[in-house]
């Protein structure tokens, strides 16, 4: 082979090898770039990029939540009994807290049975005191029919209290006639109630204490 042909072959081989090396390098760089891109897309937190608005990936909850409306140690009305607790204190009944009814009875010579129930939604206490029962506007008022003091009664729901009124305790004829009685819870009750009872003759009237049983509210003869 002549010298000129040998030189030409060597030059062609060098050119071909150079082209192959460049192609191999480009393929290696492309693969490296693709791997980096995939790693970046799959780990946004590592790259320090902020998460999209509203995304839980940012580590913040969507809502902080609210505390319950009621608390065990909450404040309220009543008497303080320690440890942040309070005992409810009963409200004393007024005449306008009560649904009243009357009924004429024939037992024990005849008397008027008064029934008292708390109005809907009300809980109150009838004190251990004689009911106030009056007649007309002249100040005639019933005295005690019992010697022992009564007990306080809590009125709520269907609980009822009973008192019996004997309008005439005297044997002689005479007296004043009325067709209603006035009831109140104590002399200082600002809202006494007038209750119809039919025509009655009043002379030295008496009234029992409050009782939880109607049969215990029969006034003595």
C-alpha positions as semicolon CSV with decimal commas, in nm:
position;residue;x (nm);y (nm);z (nm)
1;X;0,000;0,000;0,000
2;X;0,134;0,338;-0,094
3;X;0,199;0,598;0,173
4;X;-0,070;0,833;0,052
5;X;-0,344;0,566;0,071
6;X;-0,236;0,467;0,425
7;X;-0,257;0,828;0,547
8;X;-0,606;0,869;0,397
9;X;-0,730;0,551;0,574
10;X;-0,594;0,665;0,911
11;X;-0,763;1,003;0,876
12;X;-1,101;0,839;0,794
13;X;-1,076;0,607;1,093
14;X;-0,996;0,897;1,329
15;X;-1,292;1,096;1,203
16;X;-1,528;0,799;1,250
17;X;-1,407;0,734;1,604
18;X;-1,450;1,101;1,692
19;X;-1,808;1,093;1,570
20;X;-1,884;0,781;1,778
21;X;-1,735;0,937;2,092
22;X;-1,944;1,252;2,051
23;X;-2,264;1,046;2,010
24;X;-2,185;0,840;2,321
25;X;-2,123;1,153;2,528
26;X;-2,448;1,311;2,413
27;X;-2,645;0,996;2,506
28;X;-2,482;0,990;2,850
29;X;-2,562;1,357;2,914
30;X;-2,924;1,313;2,804
31;X;-2,972;1,017;3,036
32;X;-2,824;1,208;3,327
33;X;-3,047;1,506;3,255
34;X;-3,360;1,290;3,242
35;X;-3,275;1,127;3,574
36;X;-3,225;1,464;3,738
37;X;-3,555;1,589;3,602
38;X;-3,740;1,285;3,735
39;X;-3,581;1,322;4,078
40;X;-3,674;1,688;4,090
41;X;-4,037;1,622;3,994
42;X;-4,082;1,343;4,251
43;X;-3,934;1,529;4,552
44;X;-4,064;1,886;4,560
45;X;-4,011;1,914;4,933
46;X;-3,644;1,832;4,900
47;X;-3,605;2,104;4,640
48;X;-3,755;2,354;4,885
49;X;-4,046;2,441;4,654
50;X;-4,366;2,567;4,819
51;X;-4,668;2,334;4,797
52;X;-4,969;2,457;4,595
53;X;-5,228;2,657;4,783
54;X;-5,471;2,434;4,977
55;X;-5,253;2,124;4,942
56;X;-5,211;1,905;5,254
57;X;-4,852;1,838;5,143
58;X;-4,756;2,170;5,297
59;X;-4,811;2,010;5,640
60;X;-5,093;2,249;5,748
61;X;-5,440;2,114;5,828
62;X;-5,734;2,251;5,634
63;X;-5,919;2,362;5,951
64;X;-5,811;2,423;6,307
65;X;-6,142;2,291;6,454
66;X;-6,344;2,444;6,739
67;X;-6,375;2,359;7,104
68;X;-6,701;2,212;7,238
69;X;-6,975;2,456;7,335
70;X;-7,013;2,308;7,684
71;X;-6,741;2,265;7,944
72;X;-6,749;2,051;8,254
73;X;-6,608;2,327;8,467
74;X;-6,819;2,602;8,319
75;X;-6,977;2,869;8,532
76;X;-7,345;2,867;8,615
77;X;-7,598;2,976;8,869
78;X;-7,615;2,823;9,213
79;X;-7,423;2,798;9,536
80;X;-7,049;2,730;9,513
81;X;-6,972;2,391;9,673
82;X;-6,600;2,386;9,585
83;X;-6,388;2,234;9,307
84;X;-6,549;2,470;9,059
85;X;-6,888;2,304;9,101
86;X;-7,217;2,469;9,184
87;X;-7,535;2,330;9,333
88;X;-7,858;2,467;9,183
89;X;-8,058;2,687;9,417
90;X;-8,436;2,656;9,396
91;X;-8,638;2,960;9,297
92;X;-8,921;3,042;9,535
93;X;-9,259;3,019;9,362
94;X;-9,468;3,325;9,302
95;X;-9,841;3,302;9,235
96;X;-9,780;3,384;8,868
97;X;-9,541;3,083;8,835
98;X;-9,827;2,846;8,916
99;X;-10,126;2,699;8,735
100;X;-10,408;2,705;8,989
101;X;-10,732;2,512;9,015
102;X;-11,005;2,477;9,279
103;X;-11,264;2,213;9,353
104;X;-11,548;2,202;9,604
105;X;-11,539;1,892;9,825
106;X;-11,811;1,762;10,061
107;X;-11,584;1,578;10,304
108;X;-11,541;1,721;10,656
109;X;-11,851;1,937;10,625
110;X;-11,739;2,087;10,293
111;X;-11,418;2,259;10,191
112;X;-11,232;2,395;9,888
113;X;-10,937;2,196;9,753
114;X;-10,667;2,415;9,596
115;X;-10,429;2,247;9,351
116;X;-10,103;2,415;9,249
117;X;-9,872;2,306;8,963
118;X;-9,576;2,488;8,811
119;X;-9,636;2,638;8,469
120;X;-9,460;2,478;8,173
121;X;-9,082;2,524;8,185
122;X;-9,078;2,646;8,548
123;X;-8,929;2,475;8,852
124;X;-8,989;2,651;9,182
125;X;-9,023;2,586;9,553
126;X;-9,329;2,638;9,770
127;X;-9,184;2,741;10,106
128;X;-9,272;2,560;10,429
129;X;-9,525;2,827;10,519
130;X;-9,900;2,858;10,530
131;X;-10,062;2,946;10,195
132;X;-10,208;3,295;10,190
133;X;-10,582;3,272;10,125
134;X;-10,797;3,584;10,150
135;X;-11,158;3,672;10,076
136;X;-11,280;3,996;9,925
137;X;-11,126;4,335;9,985
138;X;-11,194;4,369;10,357
139;X;-10,882;4,180;10,465
140;X;-11,050;3,855;10,576
141;X;-10,776;3,593;10,567
142;X;-10,770;3,219;10,646
143;X;-10,588;3,110;10,959
144;X;-10,399;2,783;11,011
145;X;-10,595;2,459;11,010
146;X;-10,296;2,259;11,133
147;X;-10,072;2,302;11,433
148;X;-9,758;2,148;11,278
149;X;-9,552;2,338;11,026
150;X;-9,554;2,217;10,668
151;X;-9,264;2,113;10,444
152;X;-9,137;2,292;10,137
153;X;-9,241;2,136;9,806
154;X;-9,060;2,165;9,473
155;X;-9,303;2,211;9,185
156;X;-9,193;2,093;8,843
157;X;-9,358;1,905;8,559
158;X;-9,664;1,717;8,684
159;X;-9,579;1,754;9,054
160;X;-9,874;1,906;9,239
161;X;-9,927;2,059;9,581
162;X;-10,262;2,066;9,760
163;X;-10,415;2,282;10,031
164;X;-10,765;2,267;10,179
165;X;-10,971;2,571;10,277
166;X;-11,263;2,555;10,520
167;X;-11,438;2,891;10,465
168;X;-11,668;2,866;10,770
169;X;-11,568;2,712;11,101
170;X;-11,841;2,864;11,318
171;X;-12,168;2,687;11,399
172;X;-12,391;2,993;11,409
173;X;-12,567;3,126;11,107
174;X;-12,430;3,427;10,931
175;X;-12,111;3,525;10,759
176;X;-12,010;3,696;10,436
177;X;-12,078;3,553;10,095
178;X;-11,811;3,539;9,821
179;X;-11,776;3,363;9,488
180;X;-11,396;3,374;9,462
181;X;-11,086;3,345;9,679
182;X;-10,749;3,519;9,654
183;X;-10,439;3,299;9,682
184;X;-10,073;3,395;9,709
185;X;-9,740;3,243;9,811
186;X;-9,686;3,439;10,130
187;X;-9,810;3,783;10,229
188;X;-9,542;3,957;10,023
189;X;-9,631;3,787;9,693
190;X;-9,677;4,076;9,446
191;X;-9,902;3,880;9,209
192;X;-10,192;3,717;9,399
193;X;-10,445;3,521;9,196
194;X;-10,823;3,539;9,218
195;X;-10,983;3,194;9,177
196;X;-11,356;3,122;9,125
197;X;-11,514;2,891;9,382
198;X;-11,888;2,938;9,348
199;X;-12,092;3,103;9,624
200;X;-11,950;3,037;9,971
201;X;-12,023;3,172;10,317
202;X;-11,710;3,287;10,500
203;X;-11,670;3,311;10,878
204;X;-11,340;3,249;11,051
205;X;-11,188;3,051;10,760
206;X;-10,886;2,819;10,793
207;X;-10,642;2,665;10,543
208;X;-10,408;2,367;10,565
209;X;-10,038;2,359;10,483
210;X;-9,926;2,251;10,136
211;X;-9,928;1,873;10,089
212;X;-9,819;1,640;9,808
213;X;-10,130;1,426;9,858
214;X;-10,483;1,563;9,823
215;X;-10,615;1,340;10,102
216;X;-10,374;1,506;10,346
217;X;-10,518;1,849;10,264
218;X;-10,857;1,792;10,427
219;X;-10,903;2,066;10,690
220;X;-11,002;1,951;11,038
221;X;-11,366;1,996;11,136
